[in-house]
Amino acid sequence: MSTPHTNLVLYEQDFVKIDSEIKRLHQQTNAKVIFLVDRDGQLIASCGEKDGLDTTSLASLTAGNIAATGGMAKLIGEKEFSILFHEGEKDNIHISIIAKRVILVIIFDQRSSLGLVRLRVKKSTETLTHIFDEIQNKKDREGSEAENVGSPLEEITDEDIDKLFG
């Protein structure tokens, strides 16, 4: 199965659910900042200490990082690496793929630990996967409903056109 690109259409109630889960995870992990990014590098949601961060670049580089490590995974016979971890002198970055659709990025420092982040991400992954499955199901239903609706132009006859312009 190919990896689906998001083409997300988020309604307000979807965003509220996502935002609520991200904020809960932020609090539970004591992270500095959390981002949710689509695979094309578009920022979906974020919370935490974003001042001074170039969120657009971070989102884009994260998607590129996932793409690059996906290439490495294929070279060694893996489908993908679903979790990445980068350890720095002051800050650490935990990256995970959620529902094969979006990328969860958690930046944390000594106020938290990798073990705590991994534990909390596991629970949030289930919740976020459920939310994104609902979004996809809604999109699929709307798509099939749209296929069953004919073009609004098919009801217009030549006579209607003549009346309009005649």
Secondary structure as GFF3:
##gff-version 3
##sequence-region A 1 166
A	DSSP	alpha_helix	12	29	.	.	.	ID=ss1
A	DSSP	beta_strand	33	38	.	.	.	ID=ss2
A	DSSP	beta_strand	43	48	.	.	.	ID=ss3
A	DSSP	alpha_helix	55	75	.	.	.	ID=ss4
A	DSSP	beta_strand	83	87	.	.	.	ID=ss5
A	DSSP	beta_strand	92	98	.	.	.	ID=ss6
A	DSSP	beta_strand	102	108	.	.	.	ID=ss7
A	DSSP	alpha_helix	114	148	.	.	.	ID=ss8
A	DSSP	three_ten_helix	152	155	.	.	.	ID=ss9
A	DSSP	alpha_helix	158	165	.	.	.	ID=ss10
###
